[in-house]
């Protein structure tokens, strides 16, 4: 079996508010192996993004244990074991595309003479090497997200966390970006945790779809996506793909019936 990249045991998260406490997550048990592409899907407010942020040490668990690359999430963050891509590309408009990709390398004190070559390598990976000297405001939304992916991969993390990165894109651009991220995933071998509200997107991208219940969020089902890793537009027309979409949809409905109130 492949090595474990993320391991959660009994993980829960409670937030304090002026009206009391909100239990966002409860009893999360999850194991992610090297090379997995895991999509987290569930109704709004079920804690998908919270779970992603726990893995990324943006918030801390209230209960349970969470291990990333054999370390605490805090240590994994310090060791730059993962990159994060959000729904907004959050690029710096006053820096060129290449300088945006170089930013995490600067923060990590990566040798200055090696940064340009590494950035160019990542831009070539996302097929944007010809736009290295452009500025973010000169790019389309999809191209900006590709720059964000290149930036997140610049220091070669073993894990990529993606929080609805294509949610703001039009349908055609979104489908193109799905194929792009699959290509990058195959070429780098990076493990991916991907938050989405789209059932077809989750099935198209993943090796496994993790279905979450309404709040307090817990994992109600895990569905193995046994499609070939090499996927294209024809994959979306295959009966197996449609069967898996239906299976995930039914698992969501079952989870909503058995979950708590939104």
ABEGO torsion letter per residue (X at the ends): XBBBABBBBGBBBBBBBAAEBBBABBGBBBBBBBGBBBBBBEBBGAGAAAAAAAAAGABBBABEBBBBGGBBAAAAAAAGABBBBBABAGBBAABBAAAAAAAAAAAAGBBAAAAAAAAAAAAAAAGAAAAAABBAAABBAAAAAAAAAAAAAAAGBABBBBBGAAAABBAAAAAAAAAAAAAAAAAAGBBBBBBBABAAAAAAABABBBBBBBOBBBBABBBBBBBBABBBAAAAABAAAAAAAAAAAAAAAAAAAABBBX
